[in-house]
Protein backbone atom coordinates (compact mmCIF):
# COMPACT_ATOMS: atom_id res chain seq x y z
CA UNK A 1 0.00 0.00 0.00
CA UNK A 2 2.92 2.36 0.61
CA UNK A 3 3.81 2.25 -3.09
CA UNK A 4 0.31 3.29 -4.23
CA UNK A 5 0.87 7.08 -3.80
CA UNK A 6 4.22 6.79 -5.58
CA UNK A 7 2.78 5.04 -8.61
CA UNK A 8 -0.30 7.27 -8.58
CA UNK A 9 1.89 10.37 -8.71
CA UNK A 10 3.86 8.86 -11.62
CA UNK A 11 0.63 8.15 -13.50
CA UNK A 12 -0.64 11.71 -12.93
CA UNK A 13 2.69 13.18 -14.05
CA UNK A 14 2.69 10.97 -17.16
CA UNK A 15 -0.83 12.07 -18.06
CA UNK A 16 0.09 15.74 -17.65
CA UNK A 17 3.07 15.29 -19.95
CA UNK A 18 1.43 13.04 -22.56
CA UNK A 19 -1.99 14.72 -23.00
CA UNK A 20 -0.61 17.78 -24.86
CA UNK A 21 1.40 15.44 -27.09
CA UNK A 22 -1.72 13.40 -27.86
CA UNK A 23 -3.67 16.57 -28.71
CA UNK A 24 -0.96 17.68 -31.14
CA UNK A 25 -0.73 14.20 -32.67
CA UNK A 26 -4.50 14.02 -33.25
CA UNK A 27 -4.58 17.53 -34.75
CA UNK A 28 -1.76 16.72 -37.17
CA UNK A 29 -3.90 14.09 -38.96
CA UNK A 30 -7.13 16.10 -39.10
CA UNK A 31 -8.42 18.21 -41.96
CA UNK A 32 -9.18 21.87 -41.38
CA UNK A 33 -12.93 21.24 -41.22
CA UNK A 34 -12.50 18.24 -38.94
CA UNK A 35 -10.21 20.20 -36.62
CA UNK A 36 -12.81 22.97 -36.24
CA UNK A 37 -15.71 20.57 -35.67
CA UNK A 38 -14.19 18.07 -33.23
CA UNK A 39 -12.71 18.20 -29.75
CA UNK A 40 -8.97 18.21 -29.07
CA UNK A 41 -9.02 14.65 -27.70
CA UNK A 42 -11.16 13.26 -30.52
CA UNK A 43 -9.08 10.90 -32.69
CA UNK A 44 -8.87 11.76 -36.41
CA UNK A 45 -11.15 9.90 -38.80
CA UNK A 46 -8.35 9.14 -41.24
CA UNK A 47 -4.90 8.28 -39.85
CA UNK A 48 -3.53 8.14 -43.39
CA UNK A 49 -4.16 11.84 -44.04
CA UNK A 50 -0.65 13.20 -44.58
CA UNK A 51 -1.62 16.46 -46.32
CA UNK A 52 -0.73 18.54 -43.26
CA UNK A 53 2.73 17.00 -43.10
CA UNK A 54 3.32 17.65 -46.81
CA UNK A 55 2.20 21.28 -46.43
CA UNK A 56 4.36 21.75 -43.35
CA UNK A 57 7.44 20.28 -45.05
CA UNK A 58 7.13 22.28 -48.29
CA UNK A 59 5.59 25.61 -47.25
CA UNK A 60 7.49 25.66 -43.97
CA UNK A 61 10.82 25.07 -45.76
CA UNK A 62 11.66 22.44 -43.16
CA UNK A 63 14.68 21.08 -45.06
CA UNK A 64 16.31 24.52 -45.05
CA UNK A 65 15.40 24.90 -41.39
CA UNK A 66 17.03 21.58 -40.50
CA UNK A 67 20.18 22.55 -42.42
CA UNK A 68 20.53 25.96 -40.71
CA UNK A 69 19.80 24.39 -37.33
CA UNK A 70 22.46 21.73 -37.92
CA UNK A 71 25.09 24.38 -38.71
CA UNK A 72 24.23 26.37 -35.59
CA UNK A 73 24.24 23.24 -33.44
CA UNK A 74 27.56 21.91 -34.72
CA UNK A 75 29.53 25.15 -34.32
CA UNK A 76 27.88 26.19 -31.03
CA UNK A 77 28.30 22.82 -29.31
CA UNK A 78 31.92 22.50 -30.42
CA UNK A 79 32.69 25.91 -28.94
CA UNK A 80 30.71 25.14 -25.80
CA UNK A 81 32.66 21.96 -25.13
CA UNK A 82 36.03 23.60 -25.85
CA UNK A 83 35.41 26.73 -23.74
CA UNK A 84 33.58 24.88 -20.96
CA UNK A 85 36.15 22.13 -20.47
CA UNK A 86 39.02 24.63 -20.53
CA UNK A 87 37.27 26.80 -17.94
CA UNK A 88 36.51 23.77 -15.76
CA UNK A 89 40.12 22.57 -16.08
CA UNK A 90 41.47 25.95 -14.97
CA UNK A 91 39.05 26.20 -12.03
CA UNK A 92 39.56 22.60 -10.93
CA UNK A 93 43.33 22.34 -11.34
CA UNK A 94 44.75 25.83 -10.69
CA UNK A 95 44.84 27.90 -7.51
CA UNK A 96 44.50 31.62 -8.27
CA UNK A 97 43.35 34.79 -6.58
CA UNK A 98 39.60 35.42 -6.33
CA UNK A 99 38.77 31.85 -7.34
CA UNK A 100 35.77 31.76 -5.00
CA UNK A 101 34.68 35.15 -6.33
CA UNK A 102 34.74 33.84 -9.90
CA UNK A 103 32.58 30.86 -8.94
CA UNK A 104 30.23 33.22 -7.09
CA UNK A 105 29.94 35.48 -10.14
CA UNK A 106 29.10 32.43 -12.25
CA UNK A 107 26.26 31.67 -9.87
CA UNK A 108 25.03 35.29 -9.89
CA UNK A 109 25.08 35.32 -13.70
CA UNK A 110 22.94 32.18 -13.73
CA UNK A 111 20.32 33.94 -11.58
CA UNK A 112 19.96 36.94 -13.92
CA UNK A 113 17.06 36.40 -16.40
CA UNK A 114 18.38 36.53 -19.93
CA UNK A 115 15.46 38.63 -21.16
CA UNK A 116 16.57 41.56 -18.96
CA UNK A 117 19.83 41.90 -20.91
CA UNK A 118 18.39 41.53 -24.41
CA UNK A 119 18.45 45.25 -25.27
CA UNK A 120 22.16 45.50 -24.54
CA UNK A 121 22.82 42.14 -26.20
CA UNK A 122 21.02 43.20 -29.37
CA UNK A 123 23.02 46.44 -29.55
CA UNK A 124 26.29 44.49 -29.21
CA UNK A 125 25.31 41.94 -31.86
CA UNK A 126 24.15 44.73 -34.18
CA UNK A 127 27.41 46.67 -33.73
CA UNK A 128 29.29 43.51 -34.75
CA UNK A 129 27.28 43.36 -37.98
CA UNK A 130 25.94 39.89 -37.23
CA UNK A 131 22.19 40.57 -37.46
CA UNK A 132 20.60 38.48 -40.23
CA UNK A 133 23.52 36.08 -40.12
CA UNK A 134 23.80 32.59 -38.68
CA UNK A 135 26.78 33.87 -36.71
CA UNK A 136 24.48 35.96 -34.51
CA UNK A 137 22.83 32.81 -33.12
CA UNK A 138 26.13 30.93 -33.06
CA UNK A 139 27.89 33.65 -31.04
CA UNK A 140 25.04 33.84 -28.54
CA UNK A 141 24.87 30.06 -28.14
CA UNK A 142 28.66 29.67 -28.15
CA UNK A 143 29.09 30.86 -24.60
CA UNK A 144 29.12 27.97 -22.17
CA UNK A 145 26.24 28.23 -19.72
CA UNK A 146 26.85 27.93 -16.00
CA UNK A 147 25.15 24.54 -15.63
CA UNK A 148 27.49 23.06 -18.24
CA UNK A 149 30.56 24.43 -16.47
CA UNK A 150 29.40 22.98 -13.15
CA UNK A 151 28.84 19.57 -14.79
CA UNK A 152 32.37 19.71 -16.20
CA UNK A 153 33.83 20.80 -12.84
CA UNK A 154 31.96 18.08 -10.95
CA UNK A 155 33.22 15.40 -13.30
CA UNK A 156 36.77 16.77 -13.48
CA UNK A 157 37.11 16.72 -9.70
CA UNK A 158 36.68 12.94 -9.88
CA UNK A 159 39.75 12.62 -12.13
CA UNK A 160 42.85 12.08 -9.93
CA UNK A 161 45.37 14.91 -10.01
CA UNK A 162 48.08 12.25 -9.90
CA UNK A 163 47.48 11.72 -13.62
CA UNK A 164 48.44 15.35 -14.25
CA UNK A 165 51.52 15.05 -12.06
CA UNK A 166 52.68 11.84 -13.77
CA UNK A 167 52.27 13.45 -17.19
CA UNK A 168 54.18 16.56 -16.09
CA UNK A 169 57.05 14.36 -14.88
CA UNK A 170 57.17 12.88 -18.39
CA UNK A 171 57.50 16.40 -19.79
CA UNK A 172 53.91 17.08 -20.88
CA UNK A 173 52.64 20.64 -20.77
CA UNK A 174 49.31 21.76 -19.35
CA UNK A 175 47.55 21.92 -22.71
CA UNK A 176 48.90 18.49 -23.68
CA UNK A 177 47.58 17.08 -20.39
CA UNK A 178 44.20 18.67 -21.08
CA UNK A 179 44.04 17.41 -24.67
CA UNK A 180 45.42 13.88 -24.24
CA UNK A 181 44.37 12.93 -20.71
CA UNK A 182 41.56 15.11 -19.35
CA UNK A 183 39.44 15.52 -22.48
CA UNK A 184 39.18 11.78 -23.34
CA UNK A 185 38.23 10.96 -19.73
CA UNK A 186 35.44 13.55 -19.80
CA UNK A 187 33.45 11.93 -22.58
CA UNK A 188 30.39 11.11 -20.37
CA UNK A 189 30.20 14.71 -19.13
CA UNK A 190 30.71 16.05 -22.65
CA UNK A 191 27.93 13.80 -23.96
CA UNK A 192 25.63 15.07 -21.20
CA UNK A 193 26.28 18.74 -21.99
CA UNK A 194 25.98 18.18 -25.74
CA UNK A 195 22.60 16.48 -25.35
CA UNK A 196 21.15 18.96 -22.83
CA UNK A 197 22.37 22.11 -24.55
CA UNK A 198 21.77 20.65 -28.00
CA UNK A 199 18.09 20.12 -27.24
CA UNK A 200 17.88 23.64 -25.77
CA UNK A 201 19.39 25.18 -28.92
CA UNK A 202 17.22 22.98 -31.13
CA UNK A 203 14.05 24.22 -29.42
CA UNK A 204 15.14 27.87 -29.05
CA UNK A 205 12.70 30.30 -30.70
CA UNK A 206 13.41 33.76 -29.33
CA UNK A 207 17.00 34.23 -30.56
CA UNK A 208 16.43 32.95 -34.13
CA UNK A 209 13.20 34.95 -34.40
CA UNK A 210 14.90 38.14 -33.22
CA UNK A 211 18.20 37.93 -35.13
CA UNK A 212 17.48 35.73 -38.17
CA UNK A 213 14.73 37.65 -39.95
CA UNK A 214 15.64 36.61 -43.51
CA UNK A 215 13.54 33.70 -44.87
CA UNK A 216 16.74 32.00 -46.05
CA UNK A 217 17.98 31.87 -42.44
CA UNK A 218 14.94 30.21 -40.91
CA UNK A 219 15.47 27.38 -38.44
CA UNK A 220 13.06 24.64 -37.48
CA UNK A 221 11.69 26.52 -34.47
CA UNK A 222 10.73 29.56 -36.55
CA UNK A 223 9.30 27.41 -39.34
CA UNK A 224 6.15 26.92 -37.26
CA UNK A 225 5.57 30.66 -37.22
CA UNK A 226 5.03 30.68 -41.00
CA UNK A 227 1.55 29.25 -40.47
CA UNK A 228 0.46 31.96 -38.01
CA UNK A 229 -1.11 35.01 -39.62
CA UNK A 230 -2.87 38.17 -38.44
CA UNK A 231 -6.29 36.66 -39.12
CA UNK A 232 -5.80 33.23 -37.62
CA UNK A 233 -3.58 30.18 -37.68
CA UNK A 234 -3.48 26.85 -39.50
CA UNK A 235 -3.37 24.86 -36.30
CA UNK A 236 -3.58 21.45 -37.96
CA UNK A 237 -0.56 22.34 -40.14
CA UNK A 238 1.27 23.75 -37.13
CA UNK A 239 0.58 20.48 -35.31
CA UNK A 240 2.06 18.49 -38.18
CA UNK A 241 5.08 20.79 -38.25
CA UNK A 242 5.45 20.34 -34.49
CA UNK A 243 5.48 16.55 -34.85
CA UNK A 244 8.22 16.81 -37.50
CA UNK A 245 10.26 19.04 -35.16
CA UNK A 246 9.72 16.85 -32.09
CA UNK A 247 10.52 13.49 -33.71
CA UNK A 248 14.34 13.92 -33.99
CA UNK A 249 14.70 15.09 -30.38
CA UNK A 250 12.60 12.22 -29.04
CA UNK A 251 14.59 9.63 -30.99
CA UNK A 252 17.96 11.12 -29.99
CA UNK A 253 16.93 11.40 -26.34
CA UNK A 254 15.71 7.80 -26.18
CA UNK A 255 18.92 6.55 -27.77
CA UNK A 256 21.30 8.62 -25.66
CA UNK A 257 19.45 9.10 -22.36
CA UNK A 258 21.86 6.80 -20.49
CA UNK A 259 24.69 9.24 -21.26
CA UNK A 260 22.70 12.02 -19.58
CA UNK A 261 22.21 10.07 -16.35
CA UNK A 262 25.75 8.70 -16.36
CA UNK A 263 27.29 12.10 -17.01
CA UNK A 264 25.32 13.87 -14.30
CA UNK A 265 26.01 11.25 -11.63
CA UNK A 266 29.53 10.19 -12.61
CA UNK A 267 31.22 12.95 -10.67
CA UNK A 268 29.35 12.00 -7.51
CA UNK A 269 29.92 8.25 -7.74
CA UNK A 270 33.57 8.06 -8.76
N, C-alpha and C positions, 0 to 999 in steps of 0.2 A: 504493500500500500504506500510505502514511503516514496516509491519511484513514480507513482501516478502523477503528482504535480510536476515532476521533472519532464515526463513525456508529454503531459498536457501543454506545458509551456512551449516545448519544441514544436508541437503540432500547431499551436496558435501562431508562433513565429513563422513557421513554414507557410501557413495560409496567408499571412500578411505579406510575405515576400512573393509568393507565387500568383496570387490573385491579379495583381496588375499585369504580370507577364501573360496570364491567360487571356485577359481582356484585349491586350495588344495582339496576341496571336489570333484570336477570333476575328478581330477587326481587319486583320491583314488579308483574310480570305473572303471578305464580304464585298458585295457591290455597293455602290454609293446609295442606291435606293434601299437595299437591305440594311445597310448600316444605320440609316435614318429611321427605319421602321422597326428595328429590333433592339432589345436591351443589350447592355455591354457583355453580359454573361451568357447570352444566347449563342449557341454554336452556329457557324455558317452553314447554309444549306448545301453548298458545293465546296468541298475541300480541294478540288482540283482547279479552282479559279485562281490563276496566277497572273491575271491582268495587272493587279496592283503592284506585284513584284517587278513586272516588265516595265511599267511606267516609272516606278521608283528608280530602277537601274538606269534607264535611258534618260529620262527628263531630269533626274537628280544628278546625272554625271557621276555615278558612284565609282566607276573605274578610275577616273581622274582623282576623285577624293581619296580613294585607297592609295593611289600612287603618292600624292602629296603627303598624306599621313605617314606613309612608310618612310619617306625621306626625313620628315621631322622627327619621327621616332628613332631612326637609326642614328642620326647625328646627335640628337639630344641625349639619348641614353648612353652613347659612347662617352660624351663629355661628362655626364653625370657620374659614371663609374670612375673615370680618370680623376676628376677633381675630388670626388667624395672619398675615394680610397687614399689619395695623397693627403687630404686633410686629416682623415682618421689616423693615418700612419704618423703624421707629425704630432698630433695631439696625444696619441697612445705611447709613442716611443721617445719623444723629446721632452725635456724639462726646460721651460722658458718662463720669462716673467709674464705675469698677468694671464696665466693659463686658465685659472678658475674664472677670471673675468671674461675671457673669450667664450668659454662654455656657457657662462651666464648670459652673454649677449646673444648666443645662438638660441637659447631658450626664450629670451625676450622677443627675438625676431619671429619665432614660431607663433607667439601669442598675438602678434599684430595682424589684423585682418588684411588680406591682400588688396581688397577693394578700396581701402582707405588710401593706398599709395598709387592708385591707377593714374591719377592726373599727372603726377610727377613722372611716373614710369612712361606714360605716353609721350610726354615732352622729350624725355631722353631718347626713346626709340625713334621719334620723329627727327630729332637733331642728328641722329646717326644715319638718316636716310634709309631706314629699313622698313618703313610702312609700305604695305603692298608688296612685300617680299617674304618668302618662306623663312628668311633669316630672322625676321622679327619674332616669329614664334620659336624658332630654334634658340635664339639668344635668351629669351625669357624662360624657356624650359631647361636650358643648359645648366643653370645654377642648381647645385645639389641642395635639395631641401633638407631641413634639420633632421627629420625622421630618418632619412637615408644615412646621414652622417652618424647618427647614434647607433643605427644597426651595424654600420661598419666598425665603429669604435667598440661596441659590445663584442663583436666576433673577433676583432683583432686582439683584444685583451686576453682571449683564450689561447692565442698563439704564443708559445714560450719565447721569451726574449733571448734564451740561450741559443736559439737558431740564428738570431742576428749576430750575437757575439762570436759564434763559431765561424760564420761567414766572414766577419770582419777580420778574424785571425788569418783566414785564408787570403786576405787581401781584397775582398769585395767592398765596394763603396755602398753608400746608403741607397742610391737609386737602383743599383744592381740587386741589392737585398730586397728592395721593394718589388722589382720587376720579376725576379727569378724565384723568390721564396714566398714573400707575403701574398702577392697577387694570385698565384695558383692555389694557395691554401684558402683563399677567401671566395672561392667559387660559389658555395651555398649562399653566402650573404649577398654576393653580386647578383645571383639568380633571383633572390628575393626582391632586391631593390629594382631590378629590371622589370620584373612582373608587376610589382605594385605601382611604380611610377609609370611604366608603359601603359597600363590600363587607365591611369589618371590622365595621361596625355591623349590617349586614344579617345577618351570621352569628353575632353575639354571643349567647351563651346565658346566661352567668353573671349578668350584671347584670339582664336582664329576669326571670330565674328568682328572683333574690333580692329584687328590689324591686317587681315587678309580680305580686303573688300573686292578684289578683282575676281570675276567668275572663274578664271583659269587657276586661281589659287585656292579653290574651295577644298575643304577636307570633309571627311565623312560626317562629322558632327554638324557642320553647317549645311550639308546637303539636305537635311530634313527641313530646313527653313525655306527651301525653295517652294514648298507646297503650302506655305502659309501666306495668305494675301490679306489685303485690307478689308475684304468683304467676306472672309470666311477661310476655312482650311479644308483640305482634302484629307480628312483624318484617316480614312482607310488606306490611302497611299502612304501617309506618314507612318502608319502602323507597319506596313510592309517594309518601308525603308528602315524603320527601327529594328525589325527582325533581321534584316541584312547586316545592320551595324552590330547588333548584339551577338550574332552567331560566332564570329571569330574570337571574341573575348571569352565566351562561354567555353568553346572548345579548348582554347589555350589554357584557361584556368583549370579546367578539369584534367588536362594532361600534365600540368606543371604545378599543381597545388601542393604536392609534397615538398617541393623546393621552398615554397613560402614558409610552411611550418618548420621545416628543418633549419632554414636560414634564420628565422626569428628566435628559435630556441637553442640553436647550436652554441651561442656564446654563453648561455646560462648552464648548459649541461656538460660542457667540456671541462 
